Amino acid sequence: MIAIGVDIGGTSIKGAFINERGEILSRFSMKVDKEKTPEEEIGKLCDIINASIKEGNYEGKVAGIGIGSPGTLDMDKGIIIYSPNLAKWAGFNIKKFMSARTGLPVELNNDANVAALGEAKFGSGAKYKSAIMLTLGTGVGGGIIIDGKIYDGNKHQGAELGHMSIRMGGRPCGCGRKGCLEAYASATALIKDTREMMEKHPESALTEIEKELGGVDARNAFIADQRGDKYGRKLVRDYVKFLSEGLLNYCNIFRPEVIILSGGVANEGENLLKRIRRYLKKNTYGMRGSEKVAVVTSQLGYDSGKIGAACLILFK
Ligand SMILES: [Zn+2]
């Protein structure tokens, strides 16, 4: 069986033909012009898909198209209700449109859920039955996979993993509440903290690292810490503490077999993971009686969205 996985982004759409082992057979992509109508743009995508099916001799072998999309969705009906980067697409029924143009069944889901599904099925979660994936990027997003299926609550409105309060009355969050994990554990939050620390302590190694890297991103604090800088150490210690508190909450509620981290900050790899594991071990509920939760980084990278979208069809 072959499925097509489509990953919709704000500036481009990427897709792939994927077999039941999660292997990418061929890829396609197109730029998105947000000034054009969704009918024009998705029409173009369908033309690309139809041509790729012919080219790859996939006629009769493709079971359907899975789509991962940002924004607010009506997943059951297949409608993009609102997407901040693609304002003209509001109310567009992508499922109906693509199904009519390609003759294939179409499934739509949220991009974060889909990426988590891809990692859980064919990435670093492949040997586990339950997984939580957390993406530490501009915001904190993610997905919950239980027994191989996406868990996202009533009308698919749940699993907002970044918007769990870890500090009552804490920092304001973009969602309107205060103290959310996202306000402490996103790459954006770490960068903001790094800049504040540099302003207060210009003598810190952070200042020279900014010059070396040509700016401030999620790496600066970790590099300063490795160089023995006490301000870098404080940034990393606080960051790990807040992130790990969030992960502990997921462990206590879901006790997944594995937590998968992705996004910019996850590039720190073992250096970050070993600190988190230490924190979780020390603070876990039920002490040694509780099942251990593995903490790993994602394996599929940018392909997790495409592979996960294909999983909507492969594991329907
Ligand atoms: Zn929030």
py3Dmol code that shows the C-alpha trace and the ligand (Angstrom):
import py3Dmol

protein = """\
ATOM      1  CA  MET A   1       0.000   0.000   0.000  1.00  0.00           C
ATOM      2  CA  ILE A   2       1.107   3.535  -0.797  1.00  0.00           C
ATOM      3  CA  ALA A   3      -0.213   6.740   0.759  1.00  0.00           C
ATOM      4  CA  ILE A   4       0.481  10.354  -0.054  1.00  0.00           C
ATOM      5  CA  GLY A   5       1.492  12.584   2.861  1.00  0.00           C
ATOM      6  CA  VAL A   6       1.067  16.337   2.446  1.00  0.00           C
ATOM      7  CA  ASP A   7       2.537  18.918   4.804  1.00  0.00           C
ATOM      8  CA  ILE A   8       1.065  22.406   4.400  1.00  0.00           C
ATOM      9  CA  GLY A   9       3.266  25.280   5.528  1.00  0.00           C
ATOM     10  CA  GLY A  10       2.822  29.037   5.383  1.00  0.00           C
ATOM     11  CA  THR A  11       5.049  29.466   2.311  1.00  0.00           C
ATOM     12  CA  SER A  12       5.206  26.025   0.705  1.00  0.00           C
ATOM     13  CA  ILE A  13       3.497  22.656   0.481  1.00  0.00           C
ATOM     14  CA  LYS A  14       5.656  19.552   0.625  1.00  0.00           C
ATOM     15  CA  GLY A  15       4.545  16.027   0.003  1.00  0.00           C
ATOM     16  CA  ALA A  16       5.713  12.483  -0.562  1.00  0.00           C
ATOM     17  CA  PHE A  17       4.601   9.039  -1.656  1.00  0.00           C
ATOM     18  CA  ILE A  18       5.141   6.711   1.292  1.00  0.00           C
ATOM     19  CA  ASN A  19       4.861   2.939   1.578  1.00  0.00           C
ATOM     20  CA  GLU A  20       3.544   0.921   4.539  1.00  0.00           C
ATOM     21  CA  ARG A  21       7.034   0.705   6.036  1.00  0.00           C
ATOM     22  CA  GLY A  22       7.142   4.491   6.243  1.00  0.00           C
ATOM     23  CA  GLU A  23       9.719   4.782   3.462  1.00  0.00           C
ATOM     24  CA  ILE A  24       9.622   7.797   1.170  1.00  0.00           C
ATOM     25  CA  LEU A  25       9.391   6.641  -2.450  1.00  0.00           C
ATOM     26  CA  SER A  26       9.318  10.065  -4.095  1.00  0.00           C
ATOM     27  CA  ARG A  27       8.794  13.688  -3.153  1.00  0.00           C
ATOM     28  CA  PHE A  28       7.081  16.765  -4.542  1.00  0.00           C
ATOM     29  CA  SER A  29       6.753  20.373  -3.414  1.00  0.00           C
ATOM     30  CA  MET A  30       5.324  23.707  -4.491  1.00  0.00           C
ATOM     31  CA  LYS A  31       5.489  27.315  -3.341  1.00  0.00           C
ATOM     32  CA  VAL A  32       2.282  28.796  -1.968  1.00  0.00           C
ATOM     33  CA  ASP A  33       1.127  32.220  -3.068  1.00  0.00           C
ATOM     34  CA  LYS A  34      -1.035  33.434  -0.199  1.00  0.00           C
ATOM     35  CA  GLU A  35      -2.594  36.121  -2.394  1.00  0.00           C
ATOM     36  CA  LYS A  36      -4.210  33.433  -4.545  1.00  0.00           C
ATOM     37  CA  THR A  37      -7.377  31.502  -3.726  1.00  0.00           C
ATOM     38  CA  PRO A  38      -7.164  28.033  -2.150  1.00  0.00           C
ATOM     39  CA  GLU A  39      -8.940  26.648  -5.249  1.00  0.00           C
ATOM     40  CA  GLU A  40      -6.057  27.894  -7.424  1.00  0.00           C
ATOM     41  CA  GLU A  41      -3.304  26.723  -5.094  1.00  0.00           C
ATOM     42  CA  ILE A  42      -4.759  23.359  -4.088  1.00  0.00           C
ATOM     43  CA  GLY A  43      -5.827  22.891  -7.720  1.00  0.00           C
ATOM     44  CA  LYS A  44      -2.165  23.191  -8.628  1.00  0.00           C
ATOM     45  CA  LEU A  45      -1.249  20.704  -5.878  1.00  0.00           C
ATOM     46  CA  CYS A  46      -3.784  18.200  -7.256  1.00  0.00           C
ATOM     47  CA  ASP A  47      -2.294  18.583 -10.745  1.00  0.00           C
ATOM     48  CA  ILE A  48       1.156  17.831  -9.302  1.00  0.00           C
ATOM     49  CA  ILE A  49      -0.200  14.794  -7.430  1.00  0.00           C
ATOM     50  CA  ASN A  50      -2.043  13.440 -10.486  1.00  0.00           C
ATOM     51  CA  ALA A  51       1.058  13.894 -12.652  1.00  0.00           C
ATOM     52  CA  SER A  52       3.297  12.260 -10.013  1.00  0.00           C
ATOM     53  CA  ILE A  53       0.975   9.244  -9.824  1.00  0.00           C
ATOM     54  CA  LYS A  54       1.356   8.742 -13.579  1.00  0.00           C
ATOM     55  CA  GLU A  55       5.080   9.391 -13.542  1.00  0.00           C
ATOM     56  CA  GLY A  56       5.735   6.932 -10.702  1.00  0.00           C
ATOM     57  CA  ASN A  57       3.377   4.267 -12.106  1.00  0.00           C
ATOM     58  CA  TYR A  58       1.364   4.465  -8.883  1.00  0.00           C
ATOM     59  CA  GLU A  59      -2.042   4.195 -10.602  1.00  0.00           C
ATOM     60  CA  GLY A  60      -4.360   1.972  -8.575  1.00  0.00           C
ATOM     61  CA  LYS A  61      -1.798   1.622  -5.774  1.00  0.00           C
ATOM     62  CA  VAL A  62      -2.419   4.843  -3.815  1.00  0.00           C
ATOM     63  CA  ALA A  63      -4.831   4.335  -0.917  1.00  0.00           C
ATOM     64  CA  GLY A  64      -5.385   8.029  -0.213  1.00  0.00           C
ATOM     65  CA  ILE A  65      -3.996  11.408   0.742  1.00  0.00           C
ATOM     66  CA  GLY A  66      -3.285  12.508   4.324  1.00  0.00           C
ATOM     67  CA  ILE A  67      -2.866  16.212   5.039  1.00  0.00           C
ATOM     68  CA  GLY A  68      -1.248  17.958   7.992  1.00  0.00           C
ATOM     69  CA  SER A  69      -2.249  21.606   8.214  1.00  0.00           C
ATOM     70  CA  PRO A  70      -1.663  24.470  10.629  1.00  0.00           C
ATOM     71  CA  GLY A  71      -4.514  26.596  11.930  1.00  0.00           C
ATOM     72  CA  THR A  72      -8.010  25.834  13.215  1.00  0.00           C
ATOM     73  CA  LEU A  73      -9.573  22.897  11.409  1.00  0.00           C
ATOM     74  CA  ASP A  74     -12.800  20.979  11.187  1.00  0.00           C
ATOM     75  CA  MET A  75     -11.025  17.665  10.729  1.00  0.00           C
ATOM     76  CA  ASP A  76     -14.151  15.551  10.365  1.00  0.00           C
ATOM     77  CA  LYS A  77     -15.543  17.676   7.539  1.00  0.00           C
ATOM     78  CA  GLY A  78     -12.083  18.493   6.158  1.00  0.00           C
ATOM     79  CA  ILE A  79     -12.386  22.268   6.411  1.00  0.00           C
ATOM     80  CA  ILE A  80      -9.621  24.769   7.123  1.00  0.00           C
ATOM     81  CA  ILE A  81     -11.573  27.140   9.375  1.00  0.00           C
ATOM     82  CA  TYR A  82      -8.779  29.631   9.889  1.00  0.00           C
ATOM     83  CA  SER A  83      -5.048  29.670   9.264  1.00  0.00           C
ATOM     84  CA  PRO A  84      -3.141  32.822  10.265  1.00  0.00           C
ATOM     85  CA  ASN A  85      -0.631  32.561   7.385  1.00  0.00           C
ATOM     86  CA  LEU A  86      -3.207  31.654   4.766  1.00  0.00           C
ATOM     87  CA  ALA A  87      -6.069  34.041   5.561  1.00  0.00           C
ATOM     88  CA  LYS A  88      -7.779  33.556   2.179  1.00  0.00           C
ATOM     89  CA  TRP A  89      -8.195  29.847   2.870  1.00  0.00           C
ATOM     90  CA  ALA A  90     -10.713  30.410   5.699  1.00  0.00           C
ATOM     91  CA  GLY A  91     -13.686  28.072   5.278  1.00  0.00           C
ATOM     92  CA  PHE A  92     -12.087  26.055   2.449  1.00  0.00           C
ATOM     93  CA  ASN A  93     -13.103  22.390   2.311  1.00  0.00           C
ATOM     94  CA  ILE A  94      -9.770  20.889   1.301  1.00  0.00           C
ATOM     95  CA  LYS A  95     -10.947  17.298   1.795  1.00  0.00           C
ATOM     96  CA  LYS A  96     -13.893  17.591  -0.604  1.00  0.00           C
ATOM     97  CA  PHE A  97     -11.919  19.597  -3.157  1.00  0.00           C
ATOM     98  CA  MET A  98      -8.897  17.285  -3.293  1.00  0.00           C
ATOM     99  CA  SER A  99     -11.000  14.157  -3.253  1.00  0.00           C
ATOM    100  CA  ALA A 100     -12.975  15.402  -6.277  1.00  0.00           C
ATOM    101  CA  ARG A 101      -9.810  16.375  -8.186  1.00  0.00           C
ATOM    102  CA  THR A 102      -7.810  13.211  -7.492  1.00  0.00           C
ATOM    103  CA  GLY A 103     -10.483  10.562  -6.960  1.00  0.00           C
ATOM    104  CA  LEU A 104      -8.738   9.536  -3.743  1.00  0.00           C
ATOM    105  CA  PRO A 105      -9.913   9.490  -0.109  1.00  0.00           C
ATOM    106  CA  VAL A 106      -8.506  12.443   1.855  1.00  0.00           C
ATOM    107  CA  GLU A 107      -7.887  12.823   5.599  1.00  0.00           C
ATOM    108  CA  LEU A 108      -7.086  16.116   7.340  1.00  0.00           C
ATOM    109  CA  ASN A 109      -5.450  16.642  10.722  1.00  0.00           C
ATOM    110  CA  ASN A 110      -3.494  19.241  12.658  1.00  0.00           C
ATOM    111  CA  ASP A 111       0.202  19.519  11.718  1.00  0.00           C
ATOM    112  CA  ALA A 112       1.442  18.945  15.287  1.00  0.00           C
ATOM    113  CA  ASN A 113      -0.670  15.808  15.781  1.00  0.00           C
ATOM    114  CA  VAL A 114       0.430  14.483  12.422  1.00  0.00           C
ATOM    115  CA  ALA A 115       4.139  15.032  13.121  1.00  0.00           C
ATOM    116  CA  ALA A 116       3.732  13.202  16.450  1.00  0.00           C
ATOM    117  CA  LEU A 117       1.992  10.315  14.671  1.00  0.00           C
ATOM    118  CA  GLY A 118       4.826  10.062  12.129  1.00  0.00           C
ATOM    119  CA  GLU A 119       7.500   9.952  14.837  1.00  0.00           C
ATOM    120  CA  ALA A 120       5.476   7.480  16.904  1.00  0.00           C
ATOM    121  CA  LYS A 121       4.959   5.081  13.980  1.00  0.00           C
ATOM    122  CA  PHE A 122       8.211   5.302  12.056  1.00  0.00           C
ATOM    123  CA  GLY A 123      10.616   7.526  13.992  1.00  0.00           C
ATOM    124  CA  SER A 124      12.082   7.435  17.473  1.00  0.00           C
ATOM    125  CA  GLY A 125       8.758   6.214  18.900  1.00  0.00           C
ATOM    126  CA  ALA A 126       8.534   3.160  16.653  1.00  0.00           C
ATOM    127  CA  LYS A 127       9.266   0.614  19.396  1.00  0.00           C
ATOM    128  CA  TYR A 128       6.757   2.133  21.835  1.00  0.00           C
ATOM    129  CA  LYS A 129       2.962   1.978  21.989  1.00  0.00           C
ATOM    130  CA  SER A 130       2.354   5.362  23.591  1.00  0.00           C
ATOM    131  CA  ALA A 131       4.269   8.543  22.935  1.00  0.00           C
ATOM    132  CA  ILE A 132       4.104  12.257  23.555  1.00  0.00           C
ATOM    133  CA  MET A 133       5.933  14.503  21.151  1.00  0.00           C
ATOM    134  CA  LEU A 134       6.783  18.056  22.104  1.00  0.00           C
ATOM    135  CA  THR A 135       8.147  20.597  19.639  1.00  0.00           C
ATOM    136  CA  LEU A 136      10.263  23.325  21.183  1.00  0.00           C
ATOM    137  CA  GLY A 137      10.255  26.052  18.574  1.00  0.00           C
ATOM    138  CA  THR A 138       8.634  29.462  18.178  1.00  0.00           C
ATOM    139  CA  GLY A 139       5.943  28.043  20.443  1.00  0.00           C
ATOM    140  CA  VAL A 140       5.529  24.740  22.250  1.00  0.00           C
ATOM    141  CA  GLY A 141       3.276  22.317  20.393  1.00  0.00           C
ATOM    142  CA  GLY A 142       2.942  18.604  20.185  1.00  0.00           C
ATOM    143  CA  GLY A 143       0.783  15.556  20.037  1.00  0.00           C
ATOM    144  CA  ILE A 144      -0.315  12.615  22.152  1.00  0.00           C
ATOM    145  CA  ILE A 145      -0.292   9.111  20.666  1.00  0.00           C
ATOM    146  CA  ILE A 146      -2.008   6.377  22.655  1.00  0.00           C
ATOM    147  CA  ASP A 147      -1.969   2.784  21.372  1.00  0.00           C
ATOM    148  CA  GLY A 148      -0.832   4.050  17.995  1.00  0.00           C
ATOM    149  CA  LYS A 149      -3.644   6.590  17.617  1.00  0.00           C
ATOM    150  CA  ILE A 150      -3.791  10.367  17.941  1.00  0.00           C
ATOM    151  CA  TYR A 151      -5.530  11.460  21.137  1.00  0.00           C
ATOM    152  CA  ASP A 152      -6.809  15.016  20.790  1.00  0.00           C
ATOM    153  CA  GLY A 153     -10.005  15.165  22.802  1.00  0.00           C
ATOM    154  CA  ASN A 154     -13.521  16.356  22.069  1.00  0.00           C
ATOM    155  CA  LYS A 155     -13.872  17.699  18.505  1.00  0.00           C
ATOM    156  CA  HIS A 156     -10.067  17.428  18.214  1.00  0.00           C
ATOM    157  CA  GLN A 157      -9.662  20.556  20.320  1.00  0.00           C
ATOM    158  CA  GLY A 158      -7.392  19.111  23.003  1.00  0.00           C
ATOM    159  CA  ALA A 159      -3.715  18.170  23.235  1.00  0.00           C
ATOM    160  CA  GLU A 160      -2.626  21.791  23.534  1.00  0.00           C
ATOM    161  CA  LEU A 161       0.507  20.629  25.299  1.00  0.00           C
ATOM    162  CA  GLY A 162       2.179  24.045  25.430  1.00  0.00           C
ATOM    163  CA  HIS A 163      -0.706  25.647  27.281  1.00  0.00           C
ATOM    164  CA  MET A 164      -0.515  23.842  30.584  1.00  0.00           C
ATOM    165  CA  SER A 165       0.205  26.226  33.436  1.00  0.00           C
ATOM    166  CA  ILE A 166       3.443  25.456  35.233  1.00  0.00           C
ATOM    167  CA  ARG A 167       3.454  28.672  37.224  1.00  0.00           C
ATOM    168  CA  MET A 168       0.230  30.233  38.545  1.00  0.00           C
ATOM    169  CA  GLY A 169       0.219  33.939  37.761  1.00  0.00           C
ATOM    170  CA  GLY A 170       3.475  33.558  35.846  1.00  0.00           C
ATOM    171  CA  ARG A 171       4.578  35.021  32.516  1.00  0.00           C
ATOM    172  CA  PRO A 172       1.848  36.076  30.095  1.00  0.00           C
ATOM    173  CA  CYS A 173       1.334  33.602  27.253  1.00  0.00           C
ATOM    174  CA  GLY A 174       0.170  34.262  23.696  1.00  0.00           C
ATOM    175  CA  CYS A 175      -3.011  32.307  24.453  1.00  0.00           C
ATOM    176  CA  GLY A 176      -4.170  34.854  27.029  1.00  0.00           C
ATOM    177  CA  ARG A 177      -3.390  32.871  30.194  1.00  0.00           C
ATOM    178  CA  LYS A 178      -0.402  33.219  32.462  1.00  0.00           C
ATOM    179  CA  GLY A 179       2.365  30.799  33.326  1.00  0.00           C
ATOM    180  CA  CYS A 180       1.953  28.375  30.396  1.00  0.00           C
ATOM    181  CA  LEU A 181       4.797  25.974  29.556  1.00  0.00           C
ATOM    182  CA  GLU A 182       5.135  27.744  26.193  1.00  0.00           C
ATOM    183  CA  ALA A 183       6.057  31.006  27.935  1.00  0.00           C
ATOM    184  CA  TYR A 184       9.057  29.246  29.561  1.00  0.00           C
ATOM    185  CA  ALA A 185      10.111  26.355  27.338  1.00  0.00           C
ATOM    186  CA  SER A 186       9.779  27.626  23.759  1.00  0.00           C
ATOM    187  CA  ALA A 187      12.910  28.628  21.853  1.00  0.00           C
ATOM    188  CA  THR A 188      11.392  32.125  21.808  1.00  0.00           C
ATOM    189  CA  ALA A 189      11.308  32.196  25.621  1.00  0.00           C
ATOM    190  CA  LEU A 190      14.898  30.957  25.909  1.00  0.00           C
ATOM    191  CA  ILE A 191      16.089  33.614  23.436  1.00  0.00           C
ATOM    192  CA  LYS A 192      14.234  36.333  25.377  1.00  0.00           C
ATOM    193  CA  ASP A 193      15.776  35.139  28.644  1.00  0.00           C
ATOM    194  CA  THR A 194      19.224  35.055  27.021  1.00  0.00           C
ATOM    195  CA  ARG A 195      18.894  38.651  25.811  1.00  0.00           C
ATOM    196  CA  GLU A 196      17.753  39.833  29.245  1.00  0.00           C
ATOM    197  CA  MET A 197      20.677  38.080  30.886  1.00  0.00           C
ATOM    198  CA  MET A 198      23.105  39.718  28.429  1.00  0.00           C
ATOM    199  CA  GLU A 199      21.698  43.146  29.169  1.00  0.00           C
ATOM    200  CA  LYS A 200      22.076  42.633  32.909  1.00  0.00           C
ATOM    201  CA  HIS A 201      25.488  40.984  32.685  1.00  0.00           C
ATOM    202  CA  PRO A 202      27.359  42.192  29.574  1.00  0.00           C
ATOM    203  CA  GLU A 203      30.554  40.650  31.018  1.00  0.00           C
ATOM    204  CA  SER A 204      29.035  37.190  30.482  1.00  0.00           C
ATOM    205  CA  ALA A 205      30.446  34.820  27.836  1.00  0.00           C
ATOM    206  CA  LEU A 206      27.028  35.206  26.192  1.00  0.00           C
ATOM    207  CA  THR A 207      28.222  38.487  24.677  1.00  0.00           C
ATOM    208  CA  GLU A 208      31.167  36.953  22.798  1.00  0.00           C
ATOM    209  CA  ILE A 209      29.049  33.970  21.751  1.00  0.00           C
ATOM    210  CA  GLU A 210      26.530  36.363  20.188  1.00  0.00           C
ATOM    211  CA  LYS A 211      29.359  37.764  18.066  1.00  0.00           C
ATOM    212  CA  GLU A 212      30.583  34.285  17.098  1.00  0.00           C
ATOM    213  CA  LEU A 213      27.124  33.070  16.073  1.00  0.00           C
ATOM    214  CA  GLY A 214      26.111  36.382  14.530  1.00  0.00           C
ATOM    215  CA  GLY A 215      23.028  36.633  16.738  1.00  0.00           C
ATOM    216  CA  VAL A 216      21.091  35.095  19.586  1.00  0.00           C
ATOM    217  CA  ASP A 217      19.210  31.828  19.225  1.00  0.00           C
ATOM    218  CA  ALA A 218      18.499  28.827  21.418  1.00  0.00           C
ATOM    219  CA  ARG A 219      22.158  27.707  21.246  1.00  0.00           C
ATOM    220  CA  ASN A 220      23.806  30.670  22.981  1.00  0.00           C
ATOM    221  CA  ALA A 221      22.867  29.693  26.522  1.00  0.00           C
ATOM    222  CA  PHE A 222      23.974  26.078  26.060  1.00  0.00           C
ATOM    223  CA  ILE A 223      27.335  27.112  24.584  1.00  0.00           C
ATOM    224  CA  ALA A 224      27.951  29.574  27.429  1.00  0.00           C
ATOM    225  CA  ASP A 225      27.114  26.854  29.940  1.00  0.00           C
ATOM    226  CA  GLN A 226      29.617  24.492  28.323  1.00  0.00           C
ATOM    227  CA  ARG A 227      32.264  27.178  28.600  1.00  0.00           C
ATOM    228  CA  GLY A 228      31.642  27.365  32.333  1.00  0.00           C
ATOM    229  CA  ASP A 229      29.898  30.760  32.239  1.00  0.00           C
ATOM    230  CA  LYS A 230      27.738  31.130  35.347  1.00  0.00           C
ATOM    231  CA  TYR A 231      25.045  33.144  33.545  1.00  0.00           C
ATOM    232  CA  GLY A 232      24.784  30.546  30.804  1.00  0.00           C
ATOM    233  CA  ARG A 233      24.589  27.870  33.481  1.00  0.00           C
ATOM    234  CA  LYS A 234      21.698  29.670  35.182  1.00  0.00           C
ATOM    235  CA  LEU A 235      19.809  30.057  31.895  1.00  0.00           C
ATOM    236  CA  VAL A 236      20.161  26.366  31.064  1.00  0.00           C
ATOM    237  CA  ARG A 237      19.336  25.253  34.599  1.00  0.00           C
ATOM    238  CA  ASP A 238      16.146  27.328  34.684  1.00  0.00           C
ATOM    239  CA  TYR A 239      15.152  26.292  31.176  1.00  0.00           C
ATOM    240  CA  VAL A 240      15.588  22.590  31.946  1.00  0.00           C
ATOM    241  CA  LYS A 241      13.702  22.986  35.234  1.00  0.00           C
ATOM    242  CA  PHE A 242      10.612  24.530  33.625  1.00  0.00           C
ATOM    243  CA  LEU A 243      10.617  22.154  30.658  1.00  0.00           C
ATOM    244  CA  SER A 244      11.072  19.126  32.929  1.00  0.00           C
ATOM    245  CA  GLU A 245       8.237  20.239  35.224  1.00  0.00           C
ATOM    246  CA  GLY A 246       5.994  20.246  32.162  1.00  0.00           C
ATOM    247  CA  LEU A 247       7.216  16.797  31.133  1.00  0.00           C
ATOM    248  CA  LEU A 248       6.657  15.500  34.673  1.00  0.00           C
ATOM    249  CA  ASN A 249       3.027  16.609  34.416  1.00  0.00           C
ATOM    250  CA  TYR A 250       2.625  14.653  31.170  1.00  0.00           C
ATOM    251  CA  CYS A 251       4.263  11.633  32.821  1.00  0.00           C
ATOM    252  CA  ASN A 252       1.910  11.804  35.786  1.00  0.00           C
ATOM    253  CA  ILE A 253      -1.212  12.134  33.644  1.00  0.00           C
ATOM    254  CA  PHE A 254      -0.409   9.867  30.683  1.00  0.00           C
ATOM    255  CA  ARG A 255       2.679   7.861  31.717  1.00  0.00           C
ATOM    256  CA  PRO A 256       3.663   7.440  28.058  1.00  0.00           C
ATOM    257  CA  GLU A 257       6.430   4.994  27.224  1.00  0.00           C
ATOM    258  CA  VAL A 258       8.389   7.712  25.503  1.00  0.00           C
ATOM    259  CA  ILE A 259       8.603  11.490  25.244  1.00  0.00           C
ATOM    260  CA  ILE A 260      10.016  12.725  21.929  1.00  0.00           C
ATOM    261  CA  LEU A 261      11.458  16.235  21.707  1.00  0.00           C
ATOM    262  CA  SER A 262      11.795  18.088  18.431  1.00  0.00           C
ATOM    263  CA  GLY A 263      12.352  21.631  17.200  1.00  0.00           C
ATOM    264  CA  GLY A 264      15.293  23.999  17.532  1.00  0.00           C
ATOM    265  CA  VAL A 265      16.115  23.391  21.204  1.00  0.00           C
ATOM    266  CA  ALA A 266      16.042  19.600  20.741  1.00  0.00           C
ATOM    267  CA  ASN A 267      19.155  19.971  18.553  1.00  0.00           C
ATOM    268  CA  GLU A 268      21.077  20.158  21.842  1.00  0.00           C
ATOM    269  CA  GLY A 269      20.604  16.370  21.876  1.00  0.00           C
ATOM    270  CA  GLU A 270      22.135  14.348  24.715  1.00  0.00           C
ATOM    271  CA  ASN A 271      23.338  17.456  26.474  1.00  0.00           C
ATOM    272  CA  LEU A 272      19.692  18.446  27.027  1.00  0.00           C
ATOM    273  CA  LEU A 273      18.269  14.924  27.352  1.00  0.00           C
ATOM    274  CA  LYS A 274      20.605  13.813  30.159  1.00  0.00           C
ATOM    275  CA  ARG A 275      19.599  16.821  32.269  1.00  0.00           C
ATOM    276  CA  ILE A 276      15.902  16.160  31.708  1.00  0.00           C
ATOM    277  CA  ARG A 277      16.281  12.450  32.512  1.00  0.00           C
ATOM    278  CA  ARG A 278      18.060  13.333  35.749  1.00  0.00           C
ATOM    279  CA  TYR A 279      15.275  15.746  36.717  1.00  0.00           C
ATOM    280  CA  LEU A 280      12.502  13.285  35.886  1.00  0.00           C
ATOM    281  CA  LYS A 281      14.211  10.474  37.787  1.00  0.00           C
ATOM    282  CA  LYS A 282      14.578  12.637  40.862  1.00  0.00           C
ATOM    283  CA  ASN A 283      11.049  14.009  40.853  1.00  0.00           C
ATOM    284  CA  THR A 284       8.951  11.232  39.384  1.00  0.00           C
ATOM    285  CA  TYR A 285       5.642  10.331  41.011  1.00  0.00           C
ATOM    286  CA  GLY A 286       5.661   7.145  43.058  1.00  0.00           C
ATOM    287  CA  MET A 287       9.444   7.195  43.274  1.00  0.00           C
ATOM    288  CA  ARG A 288      10.933   3.973  41.907  1.00  0.00           C
ATOM    289  CA  GLY A 289       7.514   2.335  41.695  1.00  0.00           C
ATOM    290  CA  SER A 290       6.519   4.201  38.538  1.00  0.00           C
ATOM    291  CA  GLU A 291       7.351   2.998  35.057  1.00  0.00           C
ATOM    292  CA  LYS A 292      10.272   4.871  33.568  1.00  0.00           C
ATOM    293  CA  VAL A 293       9.557   7.189  30.654  1.00  0.00           C
ATOM    294  CA  ALA A 294      12.191   7.295  27.919  1.00  0.00           C
ATOM    295  CA  VAL A 295      13.150  10.767  26.688  1.00  0.00           C
ATOM    296  CA  VAL A 296      14.581  10.999  23.177  1.00  0.00           C
ATOM    297  CA  THR A 297      14.868  13.442  20.290  1.00  0.00           C
ATOM    298  CA  SER A 298      12.982  13.113  17.008  1.00  0.00           C
ATOM    299  CA  GLN A 299      14.458  11.048  14.204  1.00  0.00           C
ATOM    300  CA  LEU A 300      12.505  12.062  11.116  1.00  0.00           C
ATOM    301  CA  GLY A 301      13.136  15.812  11.291  1.00  0.00           C
ATOM    302  CA  TYR A 302      11.237  17.730   8.623  1.00  0.00           C
ATOM    303  CA  ASP A 303       9.876  14.476   7.180  1.00  0.00           C
ATOM    304  CA  SER A 304       7.801  13.698  10.293  1.00  0.00           C
ATOM    305  CA  GLY A 305       4.928  15.860   8.974  1.00  0.00           C
ATOM    306  CA  LYS A 306       4.780  14.147   5.576  1.00  0.00           C
ATOM    307  CA  ILE A 307       5.206  10.631   6.972  1.00  0.00           C
ATOM    308  CA  GLY A 308       2.691  11.313   9.745  1.00  0.00           C
ATOM    309  CA  ALA A 309       0.167  12.666   7.245  1.00  0.00           C
ATOM    310  CA  ALA A 310       0.539   9.471   5.205  1.00  0.00           C
ATOM    311  CA  CYS A 311      -0.061   7.508   8.441  1.00  0.00           C
ATOM    312  CA  LEU A 312      -3.587   9.021   8.564  1.00  0.00           C
ATOM    313  CA  ILE A 313      -4.267   6.790   5.539  1.00  0.00           C
ATOM    314  CA  LEU A 314      -1.919   3.872   6.236  1.00  0.00           C
ATOM    315  CA  PHE A 315      -3.365   3.262   9.730  1.00  0.00           C
ATOM    316  CA  LYS A 316      -6.954   4.348   9.139  1.00  0.00           C
TER     317      LYS A 316
END
"""
ligand_1 = """\
1
ZN
Zn -0.728 29.584 26.836
"""
view = py3Dmol.view(width=600, height=400)
view.addModel(protein, "pdb")
view.setStyle({"model": 0}, {"cartoon": {"style": "trace"}})
view.addModel(ligand_1, "xyz")
view.setStyle({"model": 1}, {"stick": {}})
view.zoomTo()
view.show()
